[in-house]
Structure formats: C-alpha cells, structure tokens
Amino acid sequence: ERGIRLCLNRPELLREQLRAILRAASYGSLRIMFPMVADMSEWRAAKAMVDEIRAELNAPELPVGIMIEIPAAAVMADVFAKEVDFFSIGTNDLTQYTLAMDRMHPTLAGKSDGLHPSVLRLIDATVKGAHAAGKWVGICGELGADPQATPILLGLGVDELSVSVPSIATVKAKIRTLTRTEAQKLAAQALACATAQEVRKLVGS
C-alpha cells in the first residue's frame, strides 16, 4: 500500500501533512501533488481533504495536481484534467506498470524502456488531455534525464522536464539543437514505431 491509497487509509497522517504544507504556503510558492492516483474517487477524496484543511486554517489556495504513473490515470487524463491543476508524469512507474516489468528484476530490468511506444502513447494521451483543459504537464523519472528521449518529449508537448543535476547540461544542450517542428516530427514517428528498439534507432540516427 502506497501513495494516495495509504494517505486515504490513514487520513490523520494526511491531514497532518496537509496542515504543515498549508501553513508553510505563506513562506513560498508551493504545490500539492498526490501520487499513485488511479481513480477519480481517490482524487476527489484527497482534494476534499485539502479543501477542508484549507478552510480550517483560512489558508490561501494552492495548485493541486496528481502524478500520472498508473496507465489507468493516463487513459483518463482528459477527465482528470477537468478537475486537477497540473500533471506530473512519473515515467519510472508508468513504464513498469505499462510493460508489466519490474525495473528492479535481475532479468527484466534491461527490457523496461520508457521509450516503448506504448508508454509514449500514454504520455501523448496525457499531454493532449491536459492541454485541452489548459493544464500543464511535467515529466519526472529516468526518461526526463535521457537525452535520447528529450526531442520526443518536447515534440509530444511536455511543458516541463524534471532532471537530476548531473544531467542538466546534457539535456539543455540537446534542447538547443532542436526546433519545435523537428521535435514534433520525431515524436510522430516515434508513436508509429512498434518497439522501443525502433524508437531508440530513430532518435539515435
């Protein structure tokens, strides 16, 4: 049990964390993001708790979003986008759950590739659903720091990349070599590929 399910099953824990976040909001720019959301009922229960604590503390409104790391959430992104403020796509778990491959498994880990077309199609659906509702989408996880993935992610319309410090220079250099048109063309070609190997060959050429 993890993520939002743990929070909802232990509401006293979630309320304590929300109070701390909302009290700290006056000292800086904060956002609240719920992980491992699969169902609208989970989101609505968590958001109701945010609203309850905010009213209790008379605190300002904060942007509240969700992680997209379960295929069910990606498929329903257009529905979630009507209520959430933003999305952050957790590519590590999204890849693992989409491909049914444990990235820590000794023999399967090497086959778990975030550039698999099925994962890219879920990212594409998420971005389209978000943008149709005027919401932004970020990417986190290993894929965000993978320079081979950079042109595809930008071409799909991802608004923000969360990158580890050692990878910033490499990813920034890659972005500077791209035009939007080139990135969009590459993304369309990647979505039409059949395997992760084909996508890797495409971006490596």
SERO-4910 file (N, C-alpha, C, O; in steps of 0.05 Angstrom, whole numbers):
BEGIN
 pado doro    nc1    nc2    nc3   cac1   cac2   cac3    cc1    cc2    cc3    oc1    oc2    oc3
  Glu    A     17    -24      0      0      0      0     18     25      0     36     28     17
  Arg    A     13     42    -19     29     66    -22     14     89    -35     -9     85    -43
  Gly    A     26    112    -36     14    135    -50    -12    144    -38    -15    144    -13
  Ile    A    -31    151    -55    -56    162    -45    -72    142    -29    -88    150    -12
  Arg    A    -69    117    -35    -85     96    -21    -76     95      8    -93     93     26
  Leu    A    -50     97     13    -40     98     40    -51    123     54    -60    122     77
  Cys    A    -50    145     40    -60    171     52    -89    169     60    -97    178     81
  Leu    A   -105    158     42   -134    157     48   -141    136     69   -161    139     83
  Asn    A   -125    115     71   -129     96     92   -119    105    119   -126     93    140
  Arg    A   -102    126    119    -92    137    144    -97    167    143    -78    183    142
  Pro    A   -122    176    144   -128    204    140   -116    223    160   -111    246    154
  Glu    A   -111    213    184    -99    230    205    -71    238    196    -61    260    202
  Leu    A    -57    219    183    -30    225    173    -31    245    151    -15    264    150
  Leu    A    -50    242    132    -52    261    110    -60    289    120    -49    309    111
  Arg    A    -78    290    139    -87    316    149    -64    331    162    -61    355    159
  Glu    A    -47    316    177    -24    328    190     -5    340    169      6    362    172
  Gln    A      0    325    148     18    334    126      6    358    112     20    377    105
  Leu    A    -20    357    107    -33    380     93    -32    405    109    -28    427     99
  Arg    A    -36    402    135    -35    426    153     -7    438    152     -4    463    150
  Ala    A     13    422    152     41    432    151     46    446    124     58    468    124
  Ile    A     37    435    102     41    447     76     26    474     74     38    493     65
  Leu    A      1    474     83    -15    498     80     -5    520     99     -7    544     92
  Arg    A      6    513    122     18    533    139     43    545    127     49    568    131
  Ala    A     58    528    113     83    537    101     79    553     75     97    566     66
  Ala    A     55    552     65     49    564     39     55    594     39     61    606     18
  Ser    A     52    607     61     56    636     62     86    644     60     92    667     57
  Tyr    A    103    624     62    132    629     61    145    624     34    168    628     30
  Gly    A    129    614     15    140    609    -12    119    598    -30     95    595    -23
  Ser    A    128    591    -54    110    581    -75    108    551    -73    128    537    -79
  Leu    A     86    540    -65     83    512    -60     60    500    -78     42    515    -86
  Arg    A     63    474    -84     41    460    -97     38    433    -83     57    423    -71
  Ile    A     14    422    -85      9    396    -73      4    376    -95    -11    381   -114
  Met    A     18    353    -93     15    333   -114     10    306   -101     25    297    -84
  Phe    A    -11    292   -110    -17    266    -99     -7    244   -117    -11    244   -141
  Pro    A      8    224   -106     19    203   -122      1    178   -124    -17    174   -108
  Met    A      6    162   -145     -6    136   -149    -37    138   -150    -51    120   -140
  Val    A    -47    159   -163    -76    161   -166    -85    145   -190    -74    147   -212
  Ala    A   -105    128   -186   -116    111   -207   -145    118   -214   -154    111   -236
  Asp    A   -159    130   -195   -188    133   -198   -197    160   -189   -185    172   -171
  Met    A   -217    171   -202   -227    197   -196   -237    199   -167   -235    220   -154
  Ser    A   -248    177   -156   -258    178   -129   -235    182   -109   -238    195    -89
  Glu    A   -211    171   -115   -188    176    -98   -180    206    -99   -175    218    -78
  Trp    A   -179    217   -123   -172    245   -126   -192    263   -111   -184    281    -96
  Arg    A   -217    257   -115   -238    274   -103   -237    273    -72   -242    293    -58
  Ala    A   -232    249    -61   -230    246    -32   -206    262    -21   -208    275     -1
  Ala    A   -183    260    -35   -159    275    -26   -163    305    -29   -156    320    -11
  Lys    A   -175    313    -52   -179    342    -56   -199    353    -36   -196    376    -26
  Ala    A   -219    338    -28   -238    347     -8   -224    351     19   -231    369     34
  Met    A   -204    334     24   -189    338     49   -172    363     48   -170    377     68
  Val    A   -161    369     25   -146    394     22   -164    418     27   -156    436     42
  Asp    A   -187    417     15   -206    440     18   -215    443     47   -218    465     57
  Glu    A   -219    420     60   -227    420     89   -206    433    106   -212    450    123
  Ile    A   -181    425    103   -159    436    119   -154    465    112   -148    481    130
  Arg    A   -156    472     86   -151    500     78   -172    518     91   -165    540    100
  Ala    A   -197    509     92   -218    525    105   -213    527    135   -218    548    147
  Glu    A   -205    505    146   -199    505    175   -178    525    183   -179    539    203
  Leu    A   -157    527    166   -134    545    171   -138    573    159   -121    591    163
  Asn    A   -159    576    143   -162    601    128   -138    607    111   -128    629    109
  Ala    A   -127    586     98   -103    587     83   -109    594     53   -131    589     44
  Pro    A    -90    605     39    -94    611     10    -96    585     -6    -86    564      2
  Glu    A   -108    587    -29   -110    564    -47    -82    558    -59    -67    576    -65
  Leu    A    -77    532    -62    -52    523    -74    -59    506    -99    -80    493    -99
  Pro    A    -42    506   -119    -47    487   -141    -45    459   -130    -27    452   -115
  Val    A    -64    442   -139    -64    414   -130    -65    396   -155    -83    399   -172
  Gly    A    -46    378   -158    -45    361   -181    -40    332   -174    -41    325   -150
  Ile    A    -36    316   -194    -31    287   -189     -8    277   -206     -1    289   -226
  Met    A      4    256   -196     24    241   -212      9    223   -231    -11    210   -223
  Ile    A     18    222   -256      8    202   -275     29    180   -276     49    183   -290
  Glu    A     25    159   -262     44    137   -262     31    110   -263     44     89   -262
  Ile    A      4    110   -266    -12     86   -270    -26     88   -297    -38    109   -302
  Pro    A    -25     68   -314    -38     71   -340    -67     80   -339    -76     95   -356
  Ala    A    -82     71   -319   -110     79   -316   -113    109   -315   -131    121   -326
  Ala    A    -94    122   -301    -95    152   -298    -89    165   -325   -101    185   -332
  Ala    A    -69    154   -339    -62    165   -365    -85    163   -385    -91    182   -400
  Val    A    -99    141   -385   -121    137   -403   -144    156   -396   -159    165   -414
  Met    A   -147    163   -371   -168    181   -361   -159    209   -358   -172    225   -345
  Ala    A   -136    216   -369   -124    243   -365   -142    265   -373   -143    286   -359
  Asp    A   -157    262   -394   -176    283   -403   -197    289   -382   -207    311   -379
  Val    A   -205    268   -368   -226    270   -347   -213    283   -322   -225    302   -310
  Phe    A   -190    273   -314   -176    285   -291   -170    315   -295   -172    331   -277
  Ala    A   -163    321   -320   -154    349   -327   -176    370   -322   -170    393   -319
  Lys    A   -201    361   -321   -223    380   -316   -223    389   -286   -236    409   -280
  Glu    A   -209    374   -269   -210    380   -240   -183    386   -228   -181    402   -209
  Val    A   -161    374   -238   -135    379   -226   -123    404   -237   -132    415   -258
  Asp    A   -102    414   -224    -88    438   -234    -64    432   -251    -56    448   -268
  Phe    A    -53    408   -248    -29    401   -264    -25    371   -262    -36    357   -245
  Phe    A     -8    361   -281      0    333   -281     31    332   -279     44    349   -291
  Ser    A     41    311   -266     70    304   -268     70    275   -275     61    258   -260
  Ile    A     82    268   -298     83    240   -307    107    227   -294    130    234   -300
  Gly    A    102    207   -278    124    191   -265    131    168   -284    119    147   -283
  Thr    A    152    173   -300    158    153   -322    168    127   -312    165    106   -325
  Asn    A    181    126   -289    192    101   -279    169     81   -273    169     59   -284
  Asp    A    150     89   -257    128     72   -250    109     68   -274     99     46   -278
  Leu    A    105     89   -290     87     86   -313     98     64   -332     83     48   -342
  Thr    A    124     65   -336    136     44   -353    134     17   -341    126     -2   -355
  Gln    A    139     15   -316    138    -11   -302    110    -24   -303    107    -47   -309
  Tyr    A     89     -7   -298     62    -18   -298     51    -22   -326     34    -40   -330
  Thr    A     60     -6   -345     51    -10   -372     62    -35   -385     48    -50   -398
  Leu    A     88    -40   -380    101    -63   -392    101    -88   -374    110   -109   -382
  Ala    A     90    -86   -350     89   -108   -331    117   -119   -326    121   -143   -326
  Met    A    136   -101   -323    164   -108   -318    174    -93   -294    175    -69   -294
  Asp    A    183   -108   -274    195    -96   -250    222    -85   -257    240   -101   -265
  Arg    A    226    -59   -255    252    -48   -263    275    -56   -244    298    -50   -250
  Met    A    268    -69   -222    289    -80   -204    294   -109   -208    312   -121   -196
  His    A    279   -122   -227    282   -150   -232    308   -156   -246    315   -141   -265
  Pro    A    324   -176   -238    350   -180   -249    350   -186   -279    370   -179   -293
  Thr    A    329   -199   -290    329   -205   -318    311   -187   -335    315   -185   -359
  Leu    A    291   -175   -323    272   -158   -338    280   -129   -338    271   -114   -356
  Ala    A    296   -120   -319    302    -91   -316    312    -79   -342    305    -57   -349
  Gly    A    329    -94   -357    341    -83   -381    321    -80   -404    326    -65   -423
  Lys    A    298    -93   -402    277    -91   -422    257    -69   -416    240    -63   -433
  Ser    A    258    -58   -392    239    -38   -384    248    -11   -394    265      2   -382
  Asp    A    237     -2   -417    247     22   -430    224     42   -433    203     36   -445
  Gly    A    228     66   -422    207     87   -423    202     97   -451    182    111   -456
  Leu    A    219     90   -470    214     98   -498    198     77   -514    196     79   -538
  His    A    187     58   -499    170     39   -513    146     54   -524    135     72   -510
  Pro    A    137     48   -548    115     63   -560     89     63   -543     74     83   -543
  Ser    A     84     42   -528     60     42   -511     62     63   -489     42     75   -482
  Val    A     86     66   -478     90     87   -457     87    114   -470     75    132   -458
  Leu    A     99    118   -493     98    144   -507     69    151   -514     61    174   -513
  Arg    A     53    131   -521     25    137   -528      9    145   -503     -9    162   -505
  Leu    A     16    134   -480      3    143   -455     12    171   -448     -5    187   -438
  Ile    A     37    178   -452     46    205   -448     32    224   -467     23    246   -459
  Asp    A     30    216   -492     16    233   -512    -13    238   -504    -23    260   -506
  Ala    A    -27    217   -495    -55    220   -486    -57    238   -462    -76    254   -460
  Thr    A    -38    236   -444    -38    253   -420    -34    283   -428    -49    300   -418
  Val    A    -15    288   -445    -10    316   -453    -34    327   -468    -42    350   -463
  Lys    A    -45    312   -486    -68    322   -501    -92    327   -483   -106    348   -486
  Gly    A    -96    309   -464   -118    313   -445   -114    338   -427   -133    353   -422
  Ala    A    -89    341   -419    -83    365   -402    -86    391   -417    -98    410   -408
  His    A    -73    392   -440    -73    417   -456   -101    425   -465   -107    448   -468
  Ala    A   -118    405   -470   -146    411   -479   -161    426   -456   -179    441   -462
  Ala    A   -152    421   -432   -164    435   -409   -148    458   -398   -154    470   -378
  Gly    A   -126    465   -413   -109    488   -405    -91    482   -382    -83    500   -367
  Lys    A    -84    456   -377    -67    449   -355    -39    441   -365    -36    432   -388
  Trp    A    -19    444   -348      8    438   -357     16    410   -347      5    398   -329
  Val    A     37    399   -361     46    372   -356     76    372   -353     91    382   -370
  Gly    A     86    360   -331    114    356   -327    122    327   -329    104    309   -328
  Ile    A    147    322   -332    158    295   -333    179    291   -312    196    309   -308
  Cys    A    177    269   -297    199    263   -278    206    233   -282    192    219   -296
  Gly    A    227    225   -269    237    198   -273    260    197   -292    269    218   -302
  Glu    A    270    173   -297    294    170   -314    291    180   -342    310    190   -354
  Leu    A    267    179   -353    263    187   -380    268    217   -384    277    226   -405
  Gly    A    261    233   -363    265    262   -365    295    269   -368    301    290   -380
  Ala    A    312    252   -358    341    258   -360    355    243   -382    379    245   -385
  Asp    A    339    229   -399    350    214   -421    351    232   -446    330    239   -457
  Pro    A    375    240   -455    377    259   -478    364    247   -503    356    263   -521
  Gln    A    363    221   -506    350    209   -529    320    214   -529    307    215   -549
  Ala    A    309    216   -504    281    220   -501    273    249   -504    250    256   -510
  Thr    A    292    267   -500    286    296   -499    270    306   -524    250    319   -520
  Pro    A    280    300   -548    265    311   -571    236    300   -573    218    314   -582
  Ile    A    233    275   -565    206    262   -567    188    275   -547    165    282   -553
  Leu    A    197    278   -522    181    290   -501    173    319   -508    150    327   -504
  Leu    A    192    334   -519    185    361   -527    166    361   -550    148    378   -552
  Gly    A    170    343   -569    152    341   -592    124    332   -584    104    340   -598
  Leu    A    121    317   -562     94    310   -553     81    333   -538     57    332   -533
  Gly    A     96    353   -532     84    377   -519     88    379   -489     74    395   -476
  Val    A    105    362   -478    110    363   -449    120    391   -442    137    402   -456
  Asp    A    110    403   -420    116    431   -413    141    434   -396    154    455   -396
  Glu    A    148    413   -381    169    415   -361    183    388   -358    171    367   -357
  Leu    A    210    389   -356    226    365   -351    239    368   -324    252    388   -318
  Ser    A    235    348   -307    249    347   -281    274    330   -285    272    306   -290
  Val    A    297    342   -282    322    329   -289    341    330   -265    343    351   -252
  Ser    A    356    309   -261    376    309   -240    398    328   -247    404    333   -270
  Val    A    411    339   -227    432    359   -231    454    350   -250    461    366   -268
  Pro    A    465    326   -248    486    318   -267    477    317   -296    493    318   -314
  Ser    A    450    315   -301    440    312   -328    432    338   -341    425    339   -365
  Ile    A    431    360   -325    420    385   -335    435    395   -360    422    402   -380
  Ala    A    461    395   -359    477    406   -381    472    390   -407    470    402   -428
  Thr    A    471    364   -404    467    347   -428    440    351   -440    438    353   -465
  Val    A    419    352   -423    392    355   -434    389    383   -446    376    387   -466
  Lys    A    401    403   -432    399    431   -443    413    433   -470    402    446   -488
  Ala    A    436    420   -473    450    421   -498    433    407   -520    433    417   -543
  Lys    A    420    386   -513    403    372   -533    380    390   -541    374    391   -565
  Ile    A    367    403   -522    345    421   -529    353    443   -548    338    451   -566
  Arg    A    378    453   -544    387    476   -561    392    467   -590    394    485   -607
  Thr    A    393    441   -595    398    432   -623    371    428   -638    372    422   -662
  Leu    A    349    431   -624    323    424   -635    306    448   -643    308    469   -631
  Thr    A    290    444   -663    268    463   -669    242    449   -661    241    424   -660
  Arg    A    221    464   -656    196    452   -648    185    433   -671    175    412   -665
  Thr    A    188    442   -695    179    426   -718    193    400   -720    181    379   -724
  Glu    A    220    400   -716    235    376   -716    227    357   -694    224    333   -698
  Ala    A    223    368   -670    215    352   -647    187    339   -652    183    316   -645
  Gln    A    169    354   -663    142    344   -667    142    322   -689    127    302   -686
  Lys    A    159    325   -709    161    305   -730    172    279   -718    162    257   -724
  Leu    A    193    282   -702    205    258   -689    186    244   -670    185    220   -670
  Ala    A    170    260   -656    151    248   -637    130    232   -653    122    210   -644
  Ala    A    120    243   -675    100    229   -691    112    203   -702     98    183   -703
  Gln    A    137    204   -710    150    179   -720    153    159   -698    150    135   -702
  Ala    A    160    168   -674    163    150   -651    137    137   -643    137    113   -637
  Leu    A    115    151   -644     89    140   -638     81    118   -658     65    100   -651
  Ala    A     92    119   -682     85    100   -702    103     75   -702     99     56   -716
  Cys    A    124     76   -685    142     53   -682    128     30   -668    108     33   -654
  Ala    A    139      6   -671    128    -18   -659    142    -27   -634    131    -41   -617
  Thr    A    168    -19   -631    183    -28   -608    200     -6   -597    205     15   -611
  Ala    A    210     -9   -573    228     10   -561    254     11   -577    267     33   -579
  Gln    A    263    -12   -587    287    -12   -603    285      5   -628    304     19   -636
  Glu    A    262      5   -640    257     21   -664    258     51   -657    269     67   -672
  Val    A    247     58   -634    248     86   -625    276     94   -619    285    116   -627
  Arg    A    291     77   -605    320     84   -599    335     87   -625    352    105   -627
  Lys    A    330     71   -645    344     73   -670    337     99   -684    353    112   -696
  Leu    A    311    107   -682    301    132   -694    316    156   -682    325    173   -697
  Val    A    317    157   -656    329    181   -643    359    180   -643    373    200   -639
  Gly    A    370    156   -648    399    154   -649    411    159   -676    435    162   -680
  Ser    A    393    161   -696    402    165   -724    408    194   -730    417    201   -752
***
